[in-house]
Amino acid sequence: MSAGNGNRNGNGNGSVGAIELRARRARIALVGCGYWGPKVIRAAASLPDVEIAALVDRELALATAVQRHFPAASPAVQHVRELLRQRDLGQVYYIDSQRLNLGRVRSDVDAIWNFAPHDISIIQHWFDARPIAVHCHAYDYLQPGVPDLAFIMLEYDFAVAHVQVSWLSPSKVRRMTVVGSRKMVVYDDVANQVAIHDAGIDREHLGRSLGEFSSFGEFRLIQRSGDMFVPRLPHVEPLQAQCRHFVECIFAGNEPITNFEEAAEVVEILEAASVSRANGGQRVALEDLAHV
């Protein structure tokens, strides 16, 4: 955005002389026009300050088709991240994530690489840490060598995360559960809802109020099931919010919520999962991945 030089008559009030305000406009090129290409272009083109300047793909037909026609930007994902940042859940024990559907079955990529990037990216965004190791057990039922179902474990030095993905399930499930020592959170992407449960298992001292537990007999476990709170979140299409955030970063010169380093980290985790799967679920330490 630029402005004119203000008052040309020198009266200081700026009323004489036009001030030209040129609308901001980002010219965007999309490289790769596959399955997500039309969705990205539709979301980006819906923004008033975006111009689609170019579409690039090795297959001309894909680029032509896109002319006719991601998770961290979701308010729900950001809300859970803020809960974790403020330690409202207490000590985080684990995350359990499910991304299940009946189809779309593919032959060029397995369910791990097709579905798991979404969940792993969100987990990385929430934890803001690099896993120590990855385990993966995967099973192929429809096409030899192309897993339809996978169970991925991510080990962190403070918690664990479990990701289940499948395109061979009767129901569409997009659910992530975060379990902490004080509270638990369920993020349901299908319902676009975050439910915060004041629930857990508390340890109560027997006969003492201070000190560490030295044996099981010194405390008892008490189930706590309190209220459930569902915060009101704005209804925003995540992909459109992601495109909006990307454009705002261009205009302001800011670092995006997720950058190329985080994307590379997700790929590294997926590669570790593939190595583990090829070796019968063997534990793969990320620091050793380059030597595997």
N, C-alpha and C positions, 0 to 999 in steps of 0.2 A: 504494500500500500504506500502510495506517495501522495504528497500535497504540493499545492502551488506555493508561490513565495509570499502569499498573504496580501497585505495592502499595498497596492501600487501607487496610491496617492499619498501615502505616508501619514494617514490620519490615525493609524494605530488600532482601529477597531476591526479591521479585517473584513468590513462589509463590502468594500470595493475590490473587485478582483475575484475571480472564481477559484475555489479550492477544489482541485480535481482529486476525487477519491476513486481509485481503481480497485475494483473488487478482486480479492485474492482468488486465484484459481490454480489448482495443482494439475499438472498434466502427468498422467500415470500410464505406464506401460506394464502389461502383464506378460510374464515369460512363463509359458506352460499353460495350455488351455485344455487340460484333461477334465476329470470329473468335477473338481472344485472350481475350474475356470469360470463357467457361467455364473456360479453363485457369487464368486468374488466380484466379477464385473457388475452383476446386478446390484450388489450392495454398494460398490464404489460409485456407480453411475447414478444412484439415487441421491447422492450428496450434491448440493447445489454448487459447491466450489470445486468440483472435480471434472476434469475432461479426460476421457479415455483416448490416449494419443496413439497407442500401438498395441497389437496383440501378436505374440510371438510363439510359434510352436513348430516342431519338426514336421507335423502333418498339417498341410494347408487347410484340409477340410475341417479340422478342429478349430483352428483360428477363425475360419469363416463362420462356423456355426456359433461360436461364442459371440460374434458381432450381433447375432440376433437375440439373442437372449440377454476370530477364530476365538478360542474359548476364554482366554485370559481377560478379554474385554467385557465379559459378562458381568453385570452387576451382582449376580449371585456369587460368582467366583471371587469377586473382589470383596464381597461382604465376609465370606469365610476367611479369606486372607487377613482381613482386618481383625477378626476374632482371634486368629492365631497370633498375630503380631502383638495384640494386647494381652495375650495369655489368658483369655476368658475361659478357655477350656481346661486350664491347668496344664499339667504335664501331658503331652501328646503321647499316647501309647501306639496307635496304629491307624492306618487308613485302609479301608476296604472299598474297592471300586469295581463296578460292573458296567460293561458296555455290551449289551446283547441285542440281537435282532435276528429275524428270519430273512437272510439275504442282506445286502446284495453280494452274492457269491462271485468271487473273481478268480481268475487263473494266473494273472500276471503278478499278484501279490497275495500274501497270506493274511489271515485275520490279525496276526500280531502287528504287521506293518500297516494294515489298513485301519484298524480300530485303536490300537494302544497309544499311538502318538497323542491323541486328544487327552487321555487320562494322565499319561506320564507328564505331559506339558503342564497340566493343572497341578499335579502333585509337586512338580519342581517349583512352580510359581508359589505354592503355599509354603513349602518347606524352605525354599531358597537355599538349598544345600545339594551337594553332589552325593549320590549313593556310594556306599562302599563296595557293594557287590550286588549281583543280579542272579536269580534262579528263574528258569522257565521250563515248564512242562507243557507240551503242545501235542495235539492229536488231529490226525487227518482222517476223515470219514468219506468225503465226497470225491476228493482228488488226491492221489498218492503224492506225498511230498509237499502238499499245500495245506497247512493246518487250518482247521475250521474252528478250533477251540484251543484256548491257551490260558494258563495260569502263570502269572509273572509275579515274583517277589522281589521287592527292592529293599535292600538293607541300608539303613542310615545308622550313624553312630548314636542316635537318640530315639529312633523309632523304626517301624517297618511299614511298608505299603504293599498291599496285595491288589493286583489288577487281573480281573477275569474278562476276557473278550471272546465273542463268538458270533458268527453269522448263521448259526444253526440252533436257534432258540425260538420258541413260539411267540414270545412277547418282546416288545421293544422296551429295554431297560437302559436308563442312563442315570445311575445312582452312585453317589460317593458318600461314604460314612467316615467321619473323623471321630475317634474315641479318645477322650482325654480323662484325666483323673478327676476333674470337676464336672465337666459337661460333655455332651455328645452332639454332633451336628450331622444332619442328613441333607445332602444337596441332591435334589431330584431335578435333572435337567429337562426331563419330559414335561413335568408339571411346572417348571421354572419356579421352584420353591426351595427355600432353605428352612429347615425345622431345627430349632435349638432345644435339646432335651436336657433339663436339669435332672440328670439321672446318672447313676454309677454305683460302684461298690466302695463303701468307706470302711476303713479299718479303725476300730475302737479299742483303746487300751483297756486292759482289765486291771484295775487296782493301781494304776499310775497314770499320770498325765504328761510326764516328760520322759525323755530318754528314747533310745533306739530300741527296735524290736530285736531281741536276741533269740527268741523262739516263737513258734506258732502259738504256744499256749499263753503268750502275753497279750494277745489281741484277738478280736473276733471280727468277722466280715459282716457288714450290714448293708443290705440292698437299699438304695435310695432311688425313689421314683417320684420326681417332682413335676413341675409344670412344663408344658411344651410351648415355646414361643415361635411364631412364624412372622418374621419381619416383613413389612410391606416394601417390596422392591420395584423399581421402575421396570416396565416391560419394554425391553430394548432387544432388537435382534442382535445377537452377539457378533455376527459377521459384519453388520453395518457399523456397530460400535467400534469394532476393530479397525475398519477402514477409516472411520472418523478420527480415531486416535492416531492412526498413521499419518493422515493429512495434517492434523494439528501439530504433530511432531515436525513435519516438513516446514510448516509456516514458522513455528517457534524455535526450531533448531534443537528440540529436546530429545533426550534418549527415550525410545519407546519402552513400554512396560516389558515386552519381551524382545530381545535382540537376537542377532545372529549367533552369539555365543550360547544362548539358551537353546536355540534350535539345534546347534551342533551337539549340545549335551544330550538332548532328547534322542538324536540319531545314535550317539554313542551308547546310550542305554538300550536302544532297540537292537543294535549290533551285538551287545553283550547277551541280550535275550536270545538272539538267533544262535549264537555260539553255544549257550547253555542248552538250548533245545536240541541242537545237533549232537550234544554229548550227554543226552539222557537226563537233562535237568541239573547238570553239574553247576556248582557255585562258580561264578565268574567274577573275579575282582576287577573293577574298572581299571585300576592302575596296572594290571597285567594284561589288559585287553589287547594292547598293541603287540604283545609277544605271543598271542594265541594263534 
